[in-house]
């Protein structure tokens, strides 16, 4: 009999996370055009992966849509409020220069601080306005 038996079945939390990820991907696929872009990311899967990495680098991520404005027939403005907590991962992955002895004091001041940022995304194009305002709106 082995001294240590590993249970290969996933934990309840792992199953829940996988289920949540599938639900998020399904939502993005329904809400976005197939060729939607966000920076270098193209498509719902790439955008979801970008957000997964963002959430790994920051603690307690919250993004709230404040408003959507139809600026013109070809232009939409989305205004958001994003807040994050600066964690060890934030400092190690995004600001490694602060984890050395030279930046140690600055890192200590930032650790566990909450950062809130208001931002906006301005999207243009006839396809955008037509699809957003149509019978089955999709973000393009």
Steps between C-alpha positions, in 0.01 A plus 500: 500500500643844410596732784344800331199482274418806294138571418499591129146636512468879492393682813159663525661845471685397181178369345320823596778715347490300177122530486520876560762536226276317253205721598710814451623378161145415391388850600787665312429295188136611509575864579796557266565469131733216400775744398475733802835639612640641822852619438684201352234251612261383227186301576315409818748228606797737476318775689398258775864383528613863524256555786612176669859623500390845621316343794803285588719811523258701715282433799128567531444623143179693440397653168171687491343644189391853592331586172485440126458800274404489135725784386393479136356247256848351478643551848441370854672611820512262799599654834619262773625508856770241571644426842773254599708413803878502457627158610834319513418365152442855371841607623688187390348473152438861398751693712793264566736797535315592822561161660879550511676687778482834315120491470419318823366811679273592209373143471414495869296819462307359202433150631131438581401850387181542299525674162189645336506626143227644280554415135328505168504310173398676182399263219421615150373346181170457321505129584519582871203734513289283272563183700473665842169663417360203305266228622785282632769743619863387503808694602731525198 
